[in-house]
Amino acid sequence: MGKHNSRQVLLRPWQINAGAMGKKGNTDDRLSALPDDILVNILDRLNVPEAARTSILSKRWIRLSSELSHLIINAKDFVPEGLSNANVSVDDLVQMNAAAAQVTKSMLTRRVPGEHTISLLSTTFYLRDAVPISIGHAVGNAMATHKIEKAEFTVLTEKGRRQVTVDDIMNYGAQFLSFFNECQVAFSGLTRLYLENLKFSESGMLSSILVTCKKLTYVGFLNCKTENCMKVKVEHAQLTELSFENCRFGKVELKWLPRLTRIKFAFWMTYKNLPLSFGHVPLLEAVTLATIALSWHEMVELSTLLFETSVRELHLGFRYEKIWLQPECLTRRVAYAFHRLRIVNLDTIPEGYDLMWTMFILEAAALLEEFCVTVMDHPCEMKMDKEERSQGLYSEKKGVEWESPTSNFRHYHLTKLIIFCFESCMISHVRRVMKAAVNLKDVYLYGRLKCRLCRLLKPLKPTTFPSSKEHRCSMRNLLTQDIQSRARIQFLSSDEIRADHAAMILN
């Protein structure tokens, strides 16, 4: 039984105990007969505040709570009663943060050193006051006396990315530096680290983090910067996953990452060219790139970026604006750069433009198996005012023209085509793919994705997605006319998105 489902069906231990005692004087605890390892397994499925509440039941429960293998302590779980994380005040946040620090210290100090392995110790807290250092010391002490397989810090800031000022990120950066310098033992044992809204003013600070955190397998940065946009060279023996979102680090060179398998690099609006390059990344399998391209941005040539890699999954997001991907004609070099691709996902392509250019990926990636495309405008996130677009140098012509020099090419490995926000104007494109992909098995055509905010701002264009059975039958005939294909075509609404397909929607 999965952890998520188990938490839905299990009664909390104190609920079971209270229920048993309420039946005509029956004071039997229905959990008493269970062995300790099963009870600990039950507690591991609760969040830490819930698990901590079991200590009120008996001395046995106090002991069991000190044997948990999963300690996931999140300041957001300590929201005062009657509030939600969306409406907490600064005072509430301070209280929540202090509670997270207190629980972390309490849960770790009550454990018997060396007796029970901690499979996962994850702490999420805000960069405020003395709380980070308090948590850092508690975790560092635990690392010295316990076996901890995975240790994680998620370091948040009071203000989100859209609220922080230049002064805020400078102050947050200074606070983090003090935290980092004070808690070297804890950082040296981390396997996962997430940071947001920081400016690193010291030269080489990022390198210092990676040198100190030798066990890291994941590191994520959101809205982080370096002084004067200094170039960053990333070298690490253990890292398997990297994430850079809305960061200004100068060019990021992944120089030596022998175990890296996944990278997300999103939003390089302040740079003319993609500020990312790959060095020694022999195991790299999945790459996600997403940005808003303005009129002055250079096109990205994937064959150059991916030439020395073994990427199998490629996710590209265009954020409803100019296509920044350069279509390339098939050459030996291009074919080599794409030869390992199995899954390609093109997300948030702007509406109203020909999709012919996407065919270059099929031509270049001979072993591609799954192709997903999302075509949509999103008014609630787009610049809609003409004057603002002009001042911001947004492109009025967002599409890209490309015509294949190869006529009637055939693709023998593509088996799945997925299109989100399908409209009748895309029929010719789907037909092109079906004609080329001779072994295509499934075509999933989804209706327009729903967005509550877009509906409030401006009515969406009338959809031409076939809603009735008769309309779908007619469109299916148009798609398959004069094409010998065994592909099964399914028209699905946005309420019928399959779980494995939902993961393809990058937003």
C-alpha positions as a printed Julia matrix, in Angstrom:
507×3 Matrix{Float64}:
   0.0    0.0     0.0
   1.46   3.39   -1.01
   2.28   5.95    1.6
  -0.14   8.55    0.3
  -3.13   6.22    0.23
  -2.25   4.77    3.6
  -2.47   8.17    5.21
  -5.96   8.56    3.83
  -7.35   5.33    5.25
  -5.45   5.01    8.53
  -6.94   6.39   11.71
  -4.42   8.28   13.82
  -3.24   6.29   16.86
  -4.78   8.73   19.32
  -8.08   8.51   17.42
  -8.11   4.72   17.67
  -7.27   4.83   21.36
  -9.92   7.43   22.13
 -12.53   5.5    20.17
 -11.82   2.31   22.06
 -12.03   3.98   25.47
 -15.37   5.52   24.64
 -17.2    2.25   24.36
 -18.79   1.39   27.73
 -15.59   1.57   29.76
 -13.57  -0.48   27.31
 -10.05   0.76   27.94
  -8.32  -1.77   25.69
  -5.97  -0.15   23.2
  -6.54  -1.97   19.92
  -2.96  -1.24   18.89
  -1.36  -2.79   21.96
  -1.15  -6.23   20.42
   0.84  -5.0    17.42
   4.65  -5.42   17.45
   6.86  -2.35   17.62
   8.07  -2.52   14.02
   4.51  -2.33   12.67
   3.64   0.57   14.96
   6.78   2.43   13.88
   5.76   1.8    10.26
   2.38   3.4    11.01
   4.03   6.42   12.6
   6.36   6.79    9.62
   3.28   7.39    7.47
   2.26  10.44    9.52
   3.79  13.88    9.37
   5.96  14.82   12.33
   3.36  16.95   14.2
   0.93  14.03   14.07
   3.59  11.53   15.1
   4.63  13.8    17.97
   1.06  13.83   19.3
   1.31  10.1    19.95
   3.57  10.85   22.89
   0.49  11.82   24.92
  -0.81   8.24   24.76
   1.72   6.34   26.84
   5.41   5.82   27.58
   5.44   3.19   24.86
   4.42   5.74   22.24
   7.09   8.17   23.48
   9.69   5.46   22.91
   8.3    4.52   19.5
   8.34   8.09   18.26
  12.08   8.11   18.88
  12.54   5.14   16.53
  11.06   6.67   13.38
  13.03   6.08   10.2
  11.47   9.01    8.32
  11.65  12.45    9.91
  10.05  15.02    7.61
   9.84  18.3     9.5
   8.29  21.2     7.62
   7.63  24.61    9.15
   4.52  24.84    6.97
   2.97  21.94    8.93
   2.86  24.09   12.07
   0.34  26.65   10.84
  -1.73  28.02   13.75
  -5.21  26.54   13.99
  -7.77  28.22   11.77
  -5.19  29.55    9.3
  -3.63  28.3     6.07
  -0.19  28.87    4.59
  -1.78  31.39    2.24
  -2.82  33.83    4.98
  -0.24  33.55    7.76
   1.27  36.76    9.12
   4.95  37.39    9.78
   4.35  36.66   13.48
   2.68  33.38   12.57
   5.61  32.46   10.35
   8.06  33.17   13.17
   6.02  30.91   15.45
   5.88  28.14   12.83
   9.61  28.36   12.22
  10.39  28.19   15.93
   8.12  25.15   16.27
   9.97  23.39   13.45
  13.31  24.08   15.16
  12.03  22.87   18.53
  10.58  19.65   17.08
  13.75  18.95   15.13
  15.86  19.27   18.25
  13.42  17.26   20.36
  13.0   14.41   17.88
  16.74  14.04   17.39
  17.96  14.39   20.99
  15.56  11.76   22.34
  16.94   9.06   20.03
  19.43   6.5    21.32
  22.73   7.06   19.45
  23.46   4.38   16.87
  20.42   2.26   17.68
  18.05   3.01   14.77
  18.95   4.18   11.28
  17.29   7.35   10.0
  16.43   6.64    6.37
  15.37  10.22    5.67
  15.84  13.4     7.67
  14.18  16.26    5.8
  13.8   19.75    7.25
  12.02  22.7     5.63
  12.36  26.07    7.35
  12.54  29.81    6.79
  15.77  31.78    6.7
  14.98  33.92    9.71
  16.45  34.66   13.14
  18.46  31.87   14.77
  16.24  29.04   13.54
  18.44  27.85   10.63
  21.52  27.64   12.85
  19.53  25.89   15.59
  18.31  23.29   13.1
  21.77  23.04   11.54
  23.4   22.26   14.89
  20.73  19.68   15.78
  21.15  17.94   12.42
  24.95  18.15   12.61
  24.96  16.56   16.07
  22.66  13.8    14.83
  24.97  13.09   11.92
  27.83  12.58   14.36
  25.95  10.03   16.49
  23.42   8.36   14.16
  23.42   6.66   10.81
  21.5    8.95    8.45
  21.05   7.71    4.91
  19.49  10.85    3.41
  19.51  14.38    4.81
  17.73  17.34    3.21
  17.54  21.09    3.77
  14.84  23.16    2.05
  15.65  26.77    2.88
  12.76  29.18    2.27
  12.44  32.95    2.6
   9.58  34.98    4.06
   8.94  36.74    0.76
   8.29  34.84   -2.43
  10.06  35.36   -5.75
   7.55  37.96   -6.93
   7.76  40.02   -3.71
  11.48  40.14   -2.94
  13.49  43.28   -3.58
  17.18  43.68   -4.42
  17.86  44.49   -0.76
  15.91  41.41    0.34
  17.98  38.94   -1.67
  21.19  40.64   -0.51
  20.09  40.25    3.13
  18.93  36.68    2.59
  22.26  35.87    0.97
  24.16  37.26    3.98
  21.95  35.3     6.39
  22.53  32.11    4.44
  26.3   32.68    4.45
  26.28  32.92    8.26
  24.15  29.78    8.46
  26.44  27.91    6.08
  29.64  28.92    7.87
  28.2   28.04   11.29
  26.84  24.61   10.32
  29.53  23.0     8.19
  29.02  19.57    9.76
  25.34  19.48    8.76
  26.05  20.71    5.23
  28.79  18.14    4.75
  26.25  15.36    5.27
  23.41  16.72    3.13
  22.17  14.71    0.17
  19.61  17.29   -1.02
  19.61  21.09   -0.87
  17.09  23.65   -2.12
  17.7   27.41   -1.92
  15.64  30.41   -3.01
  15.92  34.19   -3.28
  19.62  34.51   -2.44
  22.41  36.68   -3.79
  25.9   35.31   -3.33
  28.21  38.31   -3.02
  31.35  36.31   -2.21
  33.32  35.05   -5.17
  33.28  31.28   -5.26
  30.41  30.85   -2.79
  28.64  28.36   -5.02
  31.84  26.38   -5.41
  32.27  26.41   -1.63
  28.79  24.96   -1.19
  29.49  22.13   -3.63
  32.94  21.43   -2.14
  31.51  21.26    1.4
  28.37  19.31    0.48
  30.21  16.31   -0.9
  27.24  13.95   -0.53
  24.7   16.03   -2.46
  22.7   14.19   -5.1
  20.3   17.09   -5.76
  20.66  20.86   -5.57
  18.03  23.37   -6.67
  18.22  27.16   -6.99
  15.23  29.47   -7.45
  15.74  33.19   -8.1
  19.35  33.13   -6.97
  22.13  35.39   -8.23
  25.87  35.91   -8.09
  27.65  39.24   -7.83
  28.15  40.72  -11.3
  26.64  37.55  -12.85
  29.86  35.63  -12.39
  30.44  32.51  -14.48
  29.75  29.29  -12.58
  31.68  26.09  -13.15
  29.96  23.1   -11.6
  32.01  20.09  -10.56
  30.72  17.4    -8.21
  31.22  13.66   -7.92
  27.78  12.7    -6.57
  25.21  15.1    -8.04
  22.52  13.37  -10.07
  20.04  16.24  -10.45
  20.37  20.01  -10.86
  17.72  22.73  -11.11
  18.22  26.41  -11.98
  15.07  28.52  -12.18
  15.07  32.26  -12.78
  18.72  32.52  -11.76
  21.42  34.96  -12.84
  24.73  33.22  -12.5
  26.43  34.25  -15.69
  27.16  31.24  -17.87
  26.69  27.9   -16.12
  29.29  25.36  -17.21
  28.57  21.79  -16.14
  32.23  20.95  -16.28
  32.52  17.6   -14.47
  29.43  15.78  -13.22
  29.98  12.06  -13.8
  26.66  11.03  -12.2
  24.35  13.79  -13.39
  21.18  12.39  -14.97
  18.72  15.32  -14.94
  18.93  19.09  -15.28
  16.3   21.82  -15.38
  17.37  25.23  -16.66
  14.56  27.74  -16.85
  14.4   31.44  -17.78
  17.44  33.17  -19.2
  15.6   36.33  -20.29
  18.52  38.62  -19.46
  20.93  36.75  -21.73
  21.09  36.9   -25.51
  22.24  33.3   -25.77
  21.47  30.26  -23.63
  24.01  30.56  -20.76
  24.49  26.82  -20.34
  27.06  24.35  -21.6
  27.78  20.68  -21.0
  31.19  19.25  -20.23
  31.7   15.76  -18.81
  28.11  14.56  -18.2
  28.21  10.96  -19.48
  25.0    9.82  -17.73
  22.82  12.84  -18.54
  19.4   11.55  -19.65
  16.82  14.31  -19.14
  17.09  18.01  -20.01
  14.42  20.66  -19.38
  14.84  24.12  -20.91
  12.19  26.85  -20.65
  12.19  30.59  -21.13
  10.37  33.61  -22.55
  12.24  34.65  -25.68
  12.2   38.32  -26.67
  12.88  39.74  -30.14
  16.62  40.09  -29.47
  17.23  36.57  -28.19
  19.34  34.27  -30.34
  17.94  30.92  -31.41
  19.2   27.82  -29.59
  20.84  25.15  -31.73
  20.26  21.86  -29.93
  22.77  19.84  -31.94
  25.56  22.02  -30.52
  24.25  21.86  -26.95
  23.59  18.12  -26.89
  26.39  16.88  -29.12
  28.53  15.33  -26.37
  25.6   14.01  -24.3
  23.38  10.92  -24.19
  20.07  12.71  -23.56
  16.96  10.52  -23.85
  14.27  12.95  -22.64
  13.97  16.54  -23.81
  11.43  19.01  -22.39
  11.31  22.47  -23.96
   9.03  25.28  -22.76
   8.31  28.44  -24.79
   6.04  30.24  -22.33
   3.54  31.33  -25.02
   6.08  33.59  -26.71
   8.65  33.49  -29.54
   9.96  30.08  -30.58
  13.6   30.11  -29.52
  14.52  26.68  -30.91
  16.4   26.68  -34.21
  15.05  24.02  -36.64
  17.97  22.15  -38.18
  18.3   20.23  -41.4
  19.33  16.62  -41.08
  23.09  16.07  -41.17
  25.32  13.42  -39.64
  26.19  15.8   -36.81
  22.53  16.56  -36.06
  21.58  12.88  -36.24
  24.38  12.02  -33.81
  23.29  14.71  -31.34
  19.7   13.4   -31.4
  20.39   9.69  -31.76
  19.51   8.73  -28.16
  16.33  10.78  -27.85
  13.28   8.71  -26.89
  10.87  11.35  -25.5
  10.4   14.96  -26.62
   7.94  17.39  -25.02
   7.36  20.83  -26.56
   5.39  22.87  -24.05
   3.44  26.16  -24.22
   3.96  26.81  -27.92
   2.09  30.04  -28.84
  -1.18  29.65  -30.7
  -1.81  30.53  -34.32
   1.45  29.42  -35.93
   2.35  26.56  -38.24
   3.82  23.54  -36.48
   5.76  22.31  -39.49
   9.04  23.25  -37.79
   8.53  20.57  -35.14
   8.99  17.92  -37.81
  12.74  18.49  -37.84
  12.89  16.71  -34.49
  11.25  13.63  -35.97
  13.64  13.66  -38.88
  16.7   14.04  -36.66
  15.68  11.71  -33.79
  15.33   8.41  -35.59
  14.7    6.44  -32.37
  12.11   8.81  -30.9
   9.22   6.91  -29.3
   7.0    9.58  -27.72
   6.23  13.09  -28.96
   4.17  15.54  -26.88
   3.1   19.05  -27.95
   1.13  21.7   -26.04
  -0.12  24.71  -28.02
  -1.77  27.41  -25.95
  -1.91  31.07  -25.01
  -2.17  31.93  -21.34
  -3.4   35.54  -20.89
  -3.02  35.52  -17.12
   0.76  35.04  -17.5
   1.35  36.84  -20.8
   2.04  40.49  -21.54
  -1.13  41.46  -23.44
  -0.89  45.26  -23.65
   0.59  46.36  -27.02
   2.54  49.24  -25.49
   4.04  47.05  -22.78
   4.97  44.44  -25.36
   6.67  47.04  -27.5
   8.61  48.51  -24.59
   9.58  45.05  -23.39
  10.8   44.05  -26.88
   8.4   41.12  -27.11
   8.1   39.55  -30.55
   4.91  40.09  -32.48
   5.8   37.26  -34.83
   6.32  34.33  -32.5
   6.46  31.45  -34.97
   9.31  30.08  -37.04
   9.24  29.06  -40.69
  10.87  25.86  -41.8
  10.31  23.47  -44.65
  11.77  20.0   -44.68
  14.24  19.36  -47.49
  13.43  15.67  -47.12
  10.24  14.62  -48.88
   8.22  11.62  -47.76
  10.61  10.61  -44.97
   9.58   7.68  -42.75
   9.94   7.27  -39.0
   9.87   3.71  -37.66
  10.03   4.06  -33.88
   7.47   6.71  -32.91
   4.52   4.98  -31.24
   2.82   7.77  -29.28
   1.72  11.3   -30.22
   0.15  13.55  -27.55
  -1.27  16.99  -28.27
  -2.74  19.24  -25.59
  -5.13  22.04  -26.61
  -5.85  20.42  -29.96
  -7.84  22.52  -32.44
  -9.12  21.72  -35.91
  -6.38  23.92  -37.45
  -3.85  21.27  -36.36
  -5.34  18.52  -38.52
  -2.75  18.93  -41.24
   0.09  18.66  -38.72
  -1.3   15.5   -37.15
  -1.68  14.04  -40.62
   1.99  14.82  -41.37
   3.08  12.95  -38.27
   0.75  10.01  -38.93
   1.96   9.74  -42.5
   5.63   9.78  -41.47
   5.37   7.54  -38.38
   4.51   4.22  -39.98
   4.4    2.34  -36.67
   2.39   4.91  -34.71
   0.05   3.18  -32.23
  -1.69   5.91  -30.24
  -2.71   9.51  -30.91
  -4.08  11.38  -27.89
  -5.76  14.69  -28.75
  -6.79  16.71  -25.69
  -9.06  19.74  -25.52
  -8.06  23.13  -24.16
  -6.46  23.1   -20.72
  -8.45  24.96  -18.11
  -7.25  28.07  -16.31
  -9.56  29.86  -13.89
  -7.54  33.09  -13.99
  -7.55  33.24  -17.79
 -11.33  32.98  -17.77
 -11.57  35.9   -15.38
  -9.21  38.11  -17.36
 -10.41  37.56  -20.86
 -12.62  34.98  -22.56
 -10.6   32.37  -24.4
 -11.02  31.98  -28.13
 -13.91  29.72  -29.12
 -12.58  26.19  -29.24
 -12.84  24.02  -32.34
 -12.11  20.84  -30.4
 -14.71  18.2   -31.34
 -17.07  17.76  -28.42
 -19.81  15.56  -29.9
 -19.51  11.95  -31.02
 -20.51  12.9   -34.56
 -17.96  15.71  -34.74
 -15.2   13.43  -33.5
 -16.09  10.75  -36.01
 -15.97  13.31  -38.81
 -12.62  14.68  -37.65
 -11.19  11.19  -37.29
 -12.08  10.56  -40.92
 -10.32  13.76  -41.95
  -7.21  12.75  -40.04
  -6.96   9.33  -41.62
  -8.12  10.1   -45.15
  -5.75   8.5   -47.68
  -3.31   7.54  -44.9
  -2.51   3.91  -44.16
  -2.21   4.03  -40.38
  -3.25   1.69  -37.6
  -2.94   4.38  -34.96
  -5.8    4.63  -32.48
  -7.03   8.23  -32.28
  -8.57   9.35  -28.99
 -10.24  12.71  -28.37
 -10.17  13.54  -24.66
 -11.27  16.55  -22.63
  -8.98  18.28  -20.13
 -10.9   16.48  -17.38
  -9.81  13.12  -18.78
  -6.04  13.6   -18.75
  -4.25  10.38  -17.96
  -1.87  10.46  -15.0
   1.17   9.66  -17.13
   0.22  12.42  -19.58
  -0.39  15.02  -16.85
   3.27  14.77  -15.94
   4.1   16.06  -19.43
   2.48  19.44  -18.7
   5.49  21.4   -17.46
   3.44  24.11  -15.8
